[in-house]
Amino acid sequence: MNVYEIGNMGEKLKNNVYPGRGIVLGVTPDGKKAVAAYFIMG
């Protein structure tokens, strides 16, 4: 997945036994709200 690719988070994580860590960015369909999340699996 490159920096500009739009993907489904569930699909990406479902096939990865241990994703380690990651950053997820998202925006609402109307573009008014955004979210950023950092996660660490452990």
N, CA, C and O atoms as a GROMACS GRO file, in nm:
protein
  168
    1MET      N    1   0.085  -0.118   0.000
    1MET     CA    2   0.000   0.000   0.000
    1MET      C    3   0.089   0.123   0.000
    1MET      O    4   0.173   0.140   0.088
    2ASN      N    5   0.072   0.209  -0.098
    2ASN     CA    6   0.151   0.332  -0.101
    2ASN      C    7   0.078   0.444  -0.027
    2ASN      O    8  -0.035   0.426   0.017
    3VAL      N    9   0.143   0.555  -0.013
    3VAL     CA   10   0.091   0.664   0.069
    3VAL      C   11  -0.041   0.722   0.014
    3VAL      O   12  -0.118   0.779   0.091
    4TYR      N   13  -0.067   0.708  -0.114
    4TYR     CA   14  -0.188   0.765  -0.174
    4TYR      C   15  -0.299   0.662  -0.197
    4TYR      O   16  -0.408   0.699  -0.239
    5GLU      N   17  -0.272   0.536  -0.169
    5GLU     CA   18  -0.370   0.430  -0.194
    5GLU      C   19  -0.480   0.432  -0.088
    5GLU      O   20  -0.452   0.450   0.031
    6ILE      N   21  -0.602   0.415  -0.130
    6ILE     CA   22  -0.716   0.404  -0.039
    6ILE      C   23  -0.745   0.256  -0.021
    6ILE      O   24  -0.763   0.184  -0.119
    7GLY      N   25  -0.749   0.212   0.104
    7GLY     CA   26  -0.770   0.070   0.129
    7GLY      C   27  -0.870   0.047   0.241
    7GLY      O   28  -0.910   0.139   0.311
    8ASN      N   29  -0.909  -0.078   0.255
    8ASN     CA   30  -1.000  -0.120   0.361
    8ASN      C   31  -0.917  -0.172   0.477
    8ASN      O   32  -0.847  -0.272   0.463
    9MET      N   33  -0.924  -0.106   0.592
    9MET     CA   34  -0.841  -0.142   0.707
    9MET      C   35  -0.866  -0.286   0.752
    9MET      O   36  -0.771  -0.358   0.783
   10GLY      N   37  -0.990  -0.328   0.756
   10GLY     CA   38  -1.023  -0.465   0.796
   10GLY      C   39  -0.959  -0.568   0.706
   10GLY      O   40  -0.904  -0.668   0.753
   11GLU      N   41  -0.965  -0.544   0.576
   11GLU     CA   42  -0.906  -0.637   0.480
   11GLU      C   43  -0.753  -0.641   0.493
   11GLU      O   44  -0.693  -0.747   0.485
   12LYS      N   45  -0.692  -0.526   0.514
   12LYS     CA   46  -0.546  -0.521   0.527
   12LYS      C   47  -0.499  -0.596   0.651
   12LYS      O   48  -0.398  -0.666   0.646
   13LEU      N   49  -0.570  -0.580   0.763
   13LEU     CA   50  -0.528  -0.644   0.888
   13LEU      C   51  -0.568  -0.791   0.898
   13LEU      O   52  -0.501  -0.869   0.964
   14LYS      N   53  -0.677  -0.829   0.832
   14LYS     CA   54  -0.727  -0.966   0.841
   14LYS      C   55  -0.623  -1.068   0.793
   14LYS      O   56  -0.613  -1.176   0.850
   15ASN      N   57  -0.548  -1.034   0.692
   15ASN     CA   58  -0.452  -1.126   0.634
   15ASN      C   59  -0.311  -1.112   0.690
   15ASN      O   60  -0.218  -1.174   0.640
   16ASN      N   61  -0.295  -1.031   0.795
   16ASN     CA   62  -0.164  -1.009   0.854
   16ASN      C   63  -0.169  -1.055   1.000
   16ASN      O   64  -0.235  -0.992   1.082
   17VAL      N   65  -0.100  -1.164   1.031
   17VAL     CA   66  -0.103  -1.221   1.166
   17VAL      C   67  -0.053  -1.121   1.270
   17VAL      O   68  -0.112  -1.109   1.378
   18TYR      N   69   0.056  -1.050   1.240
   18TYR     CA   70   0.111  -0.953   1.334
   18TYR      C   71   0.149  -0.825   1.259
   18TYR      O   72   0.258  -0.816   1.204
   19PRO      N   73   0.060  -0.727   1.256
   19PRO     CA   74   0.089  -0.605   1.180
   19PRO      C   75   0.194  -0.516   1.244
   19PRO      O   76   0.246  -0.425   1.178
   20GLY      N   77   0.228  -0.539   1.371
   20GLY     CA   78   0.332  -0.458   1.436
   20GLY      C   79   0.280  -0.323   1.478
   20GLY      O   80   0.223  -0.308   1.587
   21ARG      N   81   0.300  -0.225   1.394
   21ARG     CA   82   0.251  -0.090   1.424
   21ARG      C   83   0.209  -0.023   1.295
   21ARG      O   84   0.247  -0.065   1.185
   22GLY      N   85   0.130   0.081   1.310
   22GLY     CA   86   0.085   0.149   1.189
   22GLY      C   87   0.018   0.281   1.218
   22GLY      O   88  -0.014   0.314   1.332
   23ILE      N   89  -0.003   0.356   1.114
   23ILE     CA   90  -0.072   0.484   1.120
   23ILE      C   91  -0.190   0.476   1.024
   23ILE      O   92  -0.175   0.435   0.909
   24VAL      N   93  -0.306   0.514   1.072
   24VAL     CA   94  -0.427   0.512   0.990
   24VAL      C   95  -0.479   0.654   0.981
   24VAL      O   96  -0.493   0.723   1.083
   25LEU      N   97  -0.508   0.699   0.861
   25LEU     CA   98  -0.566   0.831   0.837
   25LEU      C   99  -0.700   0.812   0.769
   25LEU      O  100  -0.715   0.726   0.682
   26GLY      N  101  -0.797   0.893   0.808
   26GLY     CA  102  -0.928   0.881   0.746
   26GLY      C  103  -1.001   1.014   0.742
   26GLY      O  104  -0.966   1.108   0.813
   27VAL      N  105  -1.101   1.019   0.658
   27VAL     CA  106  -1.182   1.139   0.645
   27VAL      C  107  -1.326   1.097   0.619
   27VAL      O  108  -1.352   0.994   0.556
   28THR      N  109  -1.420   1.176   0.670
   28THR     CA  110  -1.560   1.147   0.648
   28THR      C  111  -1.595   1.170   0.500
   28THR      O  112  -1.525   1.243   0.431
   29PRO      N  113  -1.702   1.106   0.453
   29PRO     CA  114  -1.739   1.123   0.311
   29PRO      C  115  -1.759   1.269   0.269
   29PRO      O  116  -1.733   1.305   0.154
   30ASP      N  117  -1.806   1.353   0.361
   30ASP     CA  118  -1.827   1.494   0.325
   30ASP      C  119  -1.699   1.577   0.337
   30ASP      O  120  -1.699   1.695   0.300
   31GLY      N  121  -1.591   1.519   0.387
   31GLY     CA  122  -1.463   1.587   0.396
   31GLY      C  123  -1.452   1.688   0.509
   31GLY      O  124  -1.355   1.763   0.514
   32LYS      N  125  -1.549   1.692   0.599
   32LYS     CA  126  -1.549   1.792   0.706
   32LYS      C  127  -1.471   1.749   0.830
   32LYS      O  128  -1.427   1.834   0.907
   33LYS      N  129  -1.454   1.618   0.849
   33LYS     CA  130  -1.384   1.569   0.968
   33LYS      C  131  -1.279   1.468   0.926
   33LYS      O  132  -1.296   1.392   0.831
   34ALA      N  133  -1.169   1.468   1.001
   34ALA     CA  134  -1.060   1.374   0.973
   34ALA      C  135  -1.014   1.310   1.103
   34ALA      O  136  -1.040   1.362   1.212
   35VAL      N  137  -0.946   1.199   1.090
   35VAL     CA  138  -0.894   1.129   1.207
   35VAL      C  139  -0.756   1.072   1.172
   35VAL      O  140  -0.729   1.036   1.058
   36ALA      N  141  -0.671   1.066   1.274
   36ALA     CA  142  -0.540   1.001   1.261
   36ALA      C  143  -0.524   0.912   1.383
   36ALA      O  144  -0.550   0.954   1.495
   37ALA      N  145  -0.480   0.790   1.361
   37ALA     CA  146  -0.460   0.695   1.471
   37ALA      C  147  -0.328   0.622   1.452
   37ALA      O  148  -0.293   0.582   1.341
   38TYR      N  149  -0.255   0.606   1.561
   38TYR     CA  150  -0.130   0.530   1.562
   38TYR      C  151  -0.152   0.409   1.650
   38TYR      O  152  -0.204   0.423   1.761
   39PHE      N  153  -0.114   0.291   1.604
   39PHE     CA  154  -0.133   0.172   1.687
   39PHE      C  155  -0.006   0.090   1.695
   39PHE      O  156   0.075   0.085   1.602
   40ILE      N  157   0.009   0.022   1.810
   40ILE     CA  158   0.119  -0.071   1.834
   40ILE      C  159   0.058  -0.201   1.882
   40ILE      O  160  -0.018  -0.203   1.979
   41MET      N  161   0.090  -0.309   1.815
   41MET     CA  162   0.044  -0.441   1.857
   41MET      C  163   0.150  -0.499   1.951
   41MET      O  164   0.270  -0.484   1.926
   42GLY      N  165   0.107  -0.564   2.054
   42GLY     CA  166   0.208  -0.617   2.144
   42GLY      C  167   0.165  -0.721   2.235
   42GLY      O  168   0.245  -0.771   2.314
   0.00000   0.00000   0.00000
